[in-house]
Amino acid sequence: MNVTVTRDDGLWVAVAEGLPEGVVGAMDYEHFSDLHAEFPDFLADLLDRDPGPIEWRYEIKSWRPSGNAIGRTP
């Protein structure tokens, strides 16, 4: 099972690929450790079976604050 992880609005978002039509396997988590601990169980409950090995793919965009956000004065 392939799972893509992104970061959005301060949350870790996991989306599973290759699920049956009409099934959405997506969850968000505040803590990265919760994602890895809970998402496999979520998939097992969703599919009513063990999802098998999970291949995690991370698509994290870098974030850079504006000049004033890091304490510079204009």
C-alpha positions in Angstrom: 0.0 0.0 0.0 1.4 3.4 -1.0 0.8 6.3 1.4 1.7 9.9 0.6 2.4 12.2 3.5 2.2 16.0 3.3 2.2 18.9 5.7 -0.8 21.2 5.6 -1.9 23.9 8.0 0.3 22.5 10.8 -1.0 19.0 10.3 0.5 15.8 8.9 -1.8 14.5 6.2 -1.7 10.9 5.0 -3.5 9.7 1.9 -3.5 6.0 0.8 -3.5 5.2 -2.9 -5.0 2.2 -4.7 -8.1 1.8 -2.5 -11.4 0.5 -3.9 -13.6 3.0 -5.8 -15.5 5.3 -3.5 -13.2 4.6 -0.5 -11.2 7.6 0.8 -8.2 6.7 2.9 -7.1 10.0 4.3 -6.4 11.2 7.8 -4.6 14.1 9.4 -2.5 14.2 12.6 -1.0 16.8 14.8 2.0 14.7 15.7 4.2 12.8 13.2 4.6 9.9 15.6 0.8 9.5 15.7 0.7 9.2 12.0 2.9 6.2 11.9 1.3 4.6 15.0 -2.3 5.1 14.0 -2.7 5.3 10.2 -2.0 1.5 9.6 -4.8 0.7 12.1 -7.1 3.2 10.3 -6.4 1.5 7.0 -7.0 -2.0 8.5 -10.4 -0.9 9.9 -11.3 0.9 6.7 -10.5 -2.2 4.5 -11.5 -4.8 7.1 -8.1 -6.5 6.6 -4.4 -6.0 7.1 -3.2 -3.4 4.6 0.1 -5.2 4.3 3.4 -3.4 4.0 3.1 0.4 3.7 5.5 2.4 1.5 5.6 5.9 2.9 6.3 8.8 0.5 6.9 12.3 1.9 6.1 15.4 -0.1 7.1 18.2 2.2 7.6 21.7 0.8 10.2 23.9 2.5 8.8 26.8 4.4 10.7 30.1 4.8 9.3 33.0 6.9 9.2 36.5 5.6 12.0 38.8 6.6 10.2 40.5 9.5 8.9 37.1 10.9 12.5 36.3 12.0 13.0 39.4 14.1 14.4 41.8 11.5 13.3 45.4 11.8 12.3 47.3 8.7 
